[in-house]
Each structure stands twice: as C-alpha cells, then as structure tokens.
Amino acid sequence: MAGTVTHDPPPGAAGRQGGPLILTEDADLLDDLLRLCAAAGATPEVHHTVPERGGGWEAAPLVLVGDDAARRVRGAARRRGVVLVGRDQDDSGIWRRAVEIGADHVLVLPDGEQWLVDRIADVAEGVGRPALTVGVIGGRGGAGASTLACALAVTAAREGRRTLLVDADPLGGGLDVLLGGESAEGLRWPAFAASRGRVGGGALEESLPELHSLRVLSWDRGDRVTVPPQAVRAVLAAARRRGGAVVVDLPRRVDEGVADSFGIGTGASSWPA
C-alpha cells in the first residue's frame, strides 16, 4: 500500500545524486529498505533518529522514516521528501503519525516496494525535469522523416541539450547508418529486448553510441526486428528521466504495440513528415 499526503520534490533534488537517509531501529524493516536501496543503485545513510551532525536531515534528498521512529522525529524541522514506511497493513494510525512528522508519503511494505524503488532511483540519478520528447512519422516512404528526426536531434545537441535519438522503425535503413556511425561502439535495440521494470537512465546513456554529440539507439544488422513493448517502455522511460530532448523516428505503420510503447493513439491526429 502506498499513499500520498502531498507530492512535492525535495528542494535541490534535481540534478543532484545522492542516497536517502533511513531512520529506523526495526532490524527487519531496515533489511527491507537496504535491499530496496540496493535494487535502485543507491547507498543510504542509516540512523536510529534524526542525525545531529552536518544537517543530514535537511540535506538528504529523500528521508525514509520507519514507523518505529516516527515518535523520535516529531520535533524535527518540517521538510519535503519524507516517506513514512511501515509493515502493518491494518494499522490505520500510520496516517496520523505521518501528519505529525510532516511526511508527504505513506508506504506500507511489501505492497509499495516498486514505487519506493523508483523513488529512490530517481534520487540516485538526480532526476529533474523530464525530457522534451518529439516523435516524427512519415506520411509515405521517402518523405524524409528519418532525415528530419536526425536534424532535430543534431540541432538539439548543438544547442547544448542532452539528446537521445531513438530509431523506432526496425524496417528502416538505420539512423546510425544515416549519421555515418554504423560501426560505432555501443548497444543497439536487440540488447534491450529482455529489459523489464526500470532501466537506469545513466547506464542507458553511457551504453549507447555517441554520434555528433548525441546518443543514438538504433538497430543492428542482425535478424531481430521486434522488441517487446514492455522493453521499449522501460528504455524510453529511462531516456525521458535524464532530461534534455528525446527524438523518436516512428514507423509509418503505428500498430497497437507501437501505440502502447510510445503512448500515442492509433486514431490520433498527427503531423506526418
């Protein structure tokens, strides 16, 4: 179970990497929280109560307060980014304790584990404003959609934006080829076919070929021409979390799989290239 009292990011969290602050004396709960931090790629700081040194309470990008520690946190300065975490699904009093400590989220394990992993990973990656995402689709073959997508991505990169160009048309000529980088080192779509859940934004960016100051996710010269929709969603979500610009060269035929993966409607109006 997870619930929200308010929902605002902690001040200064955007663009800054760091681990959460964990406050608990419950050994079982601590084991769960450490496991979730490890899954999110974050290294937390652990205390039994509000730390006195170095302003850790105010500086931490995210604070995870065990329900056992709520009483010891009541006198702390109010701040955003506090999550009260419990393990008793039937304890309605957890909401009252959340209000008392100024928590903006209430979470009961194990139901809220995926939400918490995502939130911790956002903190670890320094997630800020989502990327501007632009999709280009051709009205017919040879209309120049791939060329336009490349031009938009190169222009965004030259303006100093973190830019990812995504080749979503497995039957096209390959955007890495169009940019002259078919032999560049880095992963292509088939390497992400088994992706599920959350893909790390930083790891994705570093794994892709870099061409003309931007990252390119294209197809290799192999036989695979499909990637499961859930893998596409995971990869695109990671790309958007990194901010900047994401330019997607869409296939001309938008079937249900493509529409589901890229969040577009098969009957929606568009401006084809």
WOCOR-V144342 format. One record per run of one state. SS is the DSSP state (@ for helix, = for strand, . for the rest). FROM is the first residue (numbers start at 1). TO is the last residue. If there is no record, write none. Layout:
[[SS & FROM & TO] [SS & FROM & TO]]
This chain:
[[. & 1 & 1] [= & 2 & 4] [. & 5 & 20] [= & 21 & 23] [. & 24 & 26] [@ & 27 & 40] [. & 41 & 44] [= & 45 & 47] [. & 48 & 55] [@ & 56 & 59] [. & 60 & 62] [= & 63 & 66] [@ & 67 & 73] [. & 74 & 81] [= & 82 & 86] [. & 87 & 93] [@ & 94 & 101] [. & 102 & 104] [= & 105 & 108] [. & 109 & 112] [@ & 113 & 125] [. & 126 & 131] [= & 132 & 136] [. & 137 & 144] [@ & 145 & 158] [. & 159 & 162] [= & 163 & 167] [. & 168 & 174] [@ & 175 & 178] [. & 179 & 186] [= & 187 & 187] [. & 188 & 188] [@ & 189 & 192] [. & 193 & 200] [@ & 201 & 207] [= & 208 & 211] [. & 212 & 213] [= & 214 & 217] [. & 218 & 228] [@ & 229 & 241] [. & 242 & 244] [= & 245 & 249] [. & 250 & 255] [@ & 256 & 262] [. & 263 & 273]]
